Amino acid sequence: MKKLFVLFTLAFVGALGFGIYLSFQPQNLSDIAGREADDREKSSSTVPEMIENAAKSRNPINLTERQINTWLANTLKARQEGTLADYVEMKGVWVRFDEEEGGRVEIIIEREIMGRTQTLSMFVRIERKKKEDGTFTTYIHKDGGRLWGLLAVGGKFGQARVPQGFLFFSQNTYASLAQLFQKELQWMEKDITMRAGGRIIFEENQMRIDFPKD
């Protein structure tokens, strides 16, 4: 039993150490459309107008990953605040769409800390269910799949996938980010999904918004 306990302890410490190591290694962002300056749309200013039009007129729209990341790069005035402000440079905020488990978006913050790139991300999956009275309820899950088939993944610290509970350490960062996009989030959460029963679907390299047929 003593040997088993020692082996278990060594394995646990080794796994913990490897996880900490991965958390300091930035994830690969080369697949994100629109992140690099030479891969962006010529104009991205229509993104808020398209979301507003969908919210008010209930017209379906498609927004590509490249369109949204171009808009973020051109409009987001991100800056690091607090005691680490002199050592941290905000490089950008990006989205990555995929079709896993009905579709999800990964919202990624890219920073440079004392010359080293660091990434932080959160997964979001949106689920719509039809109720017995014909109306719809929308659920927002911070869901990036399962870790070891057991723990629900909430995001990534560097390359390390972390359980949802670890998002506590980044909630202030994402809350501040959400404040910058209050109008767009309100259109999507209240007007599109709640009032109009619309769907926000994340697919490969695009976000699609549609509405139930009358």
C-alpha positions as CSV (number, residue, x, y, z in Angstrom):
1,M,0.0,0.0,0.0
2,K,2.9,2.3,0.8
3,K,4.4,1.8,-2.6
4,L,1.1,2.4,-4.3
5,F,0.6,5.6,-2.3
6,V,4.1,6.8,-3.3
7,L,3.5,6.0,-7.0
8,F,0.1,7.7,-6.9
9,T,1.6,10.8,-5.3
10,L,4.5,10.9,-7.9
11,A,2.0,10.5,-10.7
12,F,-0.2,13.3,-9.3
13,V,2.7,15.7,-8.8
14,G,4.0,14.9,-12.3
15,A,0.6,15.5,-13.9
16,L,0.3,18.7,-12.0
17,G,3.7,19.9,-13.0
18,F,3.0,19.1,-16.6
19,G,-0.3,20.9,-16.5
20,I,1.4,24.0,-15.0
21,Y,4.1,23.8,-17.8
22,L,1.4,23.7,-20.5
23,S,-0.5,26.6,-18.9
24,F,2.6,28.8,-19.7
25,Q,2.9,27.6,-23.3
26,P,0.7,29.7,-25.6
27,Q,-1.8,27.8,-27.7
28,N,-1.3,27.7,-31.5
29,L,-3.4,30.6,-33.0
30,S,-2.2,30.2,-36.6
31,D,-5.5,28.6,-37.7
32,I,-7.7,31.6,-36.6
33,A,-9.0,33.4,-39.7
34,G,-8.5,37.2,-39.5
35,R,-5.9,37.2,-36.8
36,E,-3.0,38.2,-39.0
37,A,-3.1,41.7,-40.6
38,D,-2.7,40.3,-44.1
39,D,-5.6,37.9,-43.6
40,R,-8.3,40.4,-42.7
41,E,-11.3,41.7,-44.5
42,K,-11.0,45.1,-46.2
43,S,-14.0,46.3,-44.2
44,S,-15.5,45.0,-41.0
45,S,-17.5,48.0,-39.8
46,T,-20.8,46.3,-40.9
47,V,-20.6,43.6,-38.2
48,P,-22.6,45.5,-35.5
49,E,-25.1,46.7,-38.2
50,M,-25.7,43.2,-39.3
51,I,-26.3,42.0,-35.8
52,E,-28.6,44.9,-35.1
53,N,-30.5,44.2,-38.3
54,A,-31.0,40.6,-37.4
55,A,-32.2,41.7,-33.9
56,K,-34.7,44.2,-35.2
57,S,-35.9,42.7,-38.5
58,R,-35.4,39.0,-37.8
59,N,-33.4,38.5,-40.9
60,P,-31.0,35.6,-40.8
61,I,-27.3,36.4,-41.2
62,N,-23.9,34.7,-41.5
63,L,-20.8,36.2,-40.0
64,T,-17.4,34.5,-40.8
65,E,-14.6,34.1,-38.3
66,R,-12.5,36.4,-40.5
67,Q,-15.1,39.1,-40.4
68,I,-15.5,39.1,-36.7
69,N,-11.8,38.9,-35.9
70,T,-11.1,41.7,-38.4
71,W,-13.8,43.8,-36.5
72,L,-12.2,42.9,-33.2
73,A,-8.8,43.9,-34.3
74,N,-10.0,47.2,-35.7
75,T,-12.3,48.3,-32.9
76,L,-11.2,46.7,-29.7
77,K,-9.1,49.0,-27.6
78,A,-7.8,46.4,-25.2
79,R,-5.3,47.3,-22.4
80,Q,-4.0,45.7,-19.3
81,E,-4.8,47.4,-16.0
82,G,-3.6,46.8,-12.4
83,T,-0.3,46.2,-10.9
84,L,1.0,44.2,-13.9
85,A,0.2,46.8,-16.4
86,D,3.9,47.8,-16.9
87,Y,4.8,44.2,-17.8
88,V,1.8,43.1,-19.8
89,E,0.8,44.1,-23.3
90,M,-2.6,43.1,-24.7
91,K,-2.1,41.7,-28.2
92,G,-5.7,41.0,-29.1
93,V,-8.9,39.2,-28.6
94,W,-10.0,36.5,-31.1
95,V,-12.8,34.0,-31.7
96,R,-12.5,30.5,-33.0
97,F,-15.6,28.6,-34.2
98,D,-16.0,24.9,-34.5
99,E,-18.9,22.4,-34.9
100,E,-18.2,20.1,-31.9
101,E,-21.3,19.1,-29.9
102,G,-23.6,21.3,-31.8
103,G,-21.1,24.1,-32.2
104,R,-19.1,26.3,-29.9
105,V,-17.0,29.4,-29.8
106,E,-13.7,29.8,-28.1
107,I,-13.0,33.4,-27.0
108,I,-9.2,33.9,-26.8
109,I,-7.2,36.7,-25.1
110,E,-3.7,37.0,-26.4
111,R,-1.2,38.9,-24.2
112,E,2.6,39.3,-24.0
113,I,4.1,39.1,-20.5
114,M,7.7,40.3,-20.2
115,G,8.3,39.4,-23.8
116,R,6.6,36.0,-23.7
117,T,3.2,35.3,-25.4
118,Q,0.5,34.1,-23.1
119,T,-3.1,33.0,-24.1
120,L,-6.2,32.6,-22.1
121,S,-9.5,31.3,-23.4
122,M,-13.1,30.5,-22.6
123,F,-15.5,28.2,-24.4
124,V,-19.2,29.1,-25.0
125,R,-21.9,26.8,-26.4
126,I,-25.5,28.0,-27.0
127,E,-28.4,25.6,-26.8
128,R,-32.0,26.3,-27.7
129,K,-34.9,24.1,-26.6
130,K,-38.5,24.4,-27.6
131,K,-41.1,24.4,-24.8
132,E,-44.5,22.8,-24.8
133,D,-46.2,26.2,-25.5
134,G,-44.2,26.6,-28.7
135,T,-41.8,29.2,-27.3
136,F,-38.1,28.7,-26.9
137,T,-35.6,28.8,-24.1
138,T,-31.9,29.5,-24.7
139,Y,-29.2,28.1,-22.4
140,I,-25.6,29.4,-22.5
141,H,-23.0,26.8,-21.4
142,K,-19.3,27.5,-20.7
143,D,-18.6,24.1,-22.3
144,G,-15.5,22.9,-24.0
145,G,-16.2,19.2,-23.8
146,R,-14.8,16.8,-21.2
147,L,-11.4,16.4,-19.6
148,W,-10.4,12.7,-19.3
149,G,-14.1,12.0,-20.1
150,L,-15.1,13.3,-16.6
151,L,-14.6,17.0,-15.9
152,A,-16.4,19.7,-17.9
153,V,-13.8,21.9,-19.6
154,G,-14.4,25.7,-19.3
155,G,-11.4,27.0,-21.2
156,K,-7.7,26.9,-21.7
157,F,-4.8,28.5,-19.8
158,G,-2.1,28.4,-22.4
159,Q,-2.3,24.9,-24.0
160,A,-3.8,23.3,-20.8
161,R,-7.5,22.6,-20.9
162,V,-8.9,23.5,-17.5
163,P,-12.2,22.6,-15.7
164,Q,-15.0,25.1,-15.6
165,G,-14.2,26.0,-11.9
166,F,-10.9,27.5,-13.0
167,L,-12.7,30.2,-15.0
168,F,-13.2,31.9,-11.6
169,F,-9.6,33.2,-12.0
170,S,-10.4,34.8,-15.4
171,Q,-14.0,36.0,-14.8
172,N,-13.1,39.6,-14.1
173,T,-11.1,39.7,-17.4
174,Y,-14.1,38.4,-19.4
175,A,-16.6,40.6,-17.5
176,S,-14.6,43.7,-18.5
177,L,-14.4,42.5,-22.1
178,A,-18.2,42.0,-22.1
179,Q,-18.7,45.6,-21.0
180,L,-17.1,46.8,-24.2
181,F,-19.7,44.9,-26.3
182,Q,-22.9,45.6,-24.3
183,K,-25.0,46.6,-27.3
184,E,-24.1,43.6,-29.4
185,L,-24.5,41.1,-26.6
186,Q,-27.9,42.6,-25.6
187,W,-29.1,42.3,-29.2
188,M,-28.1,38.6,-29.3
189,E,-29.2,37.6,-25.8
190,K,-32.5,39.6,-25.5
191,D,-33.7,40.5,-29.0
192,I,-32.5,37.5,-31.0
193,T,-32.7,34.6,-28.7
194,M,-35.3,35.6,-26.0
195,R,-37.8,37.7,-27.9
196,A,-37.5,36.3,-31.4
197,G,-36.6,32.7,-30.5
198,G,-33.6,32.9,-32.8
199,R,-30.7,30.5,-32.9
200,I,-27.0,31.4,-32.7
201,I,-25.1,28.5,-34.3
202,F,-21.3,28.2,-34.4
203,E,-20.1,26.3,-37.4
204,E,-16.7,25.8,-39.0
205,N,-15.3,29.3,-39.5
206,Q,-18.7,31.1,-39.1
207,M,-21.5,32.1,-36.8
208,R,-25.0,31.8,-38.2
209,I,-28.1,33.5,-36.8
210,D,-31.5,32.3,-38.0
211,F,-35.1,32.4,-36.8
212,P,-38.1,29.9,-36.5
213,K,-40.4,30.0,-39.4
214,D,-43.9,31.3,-38.7
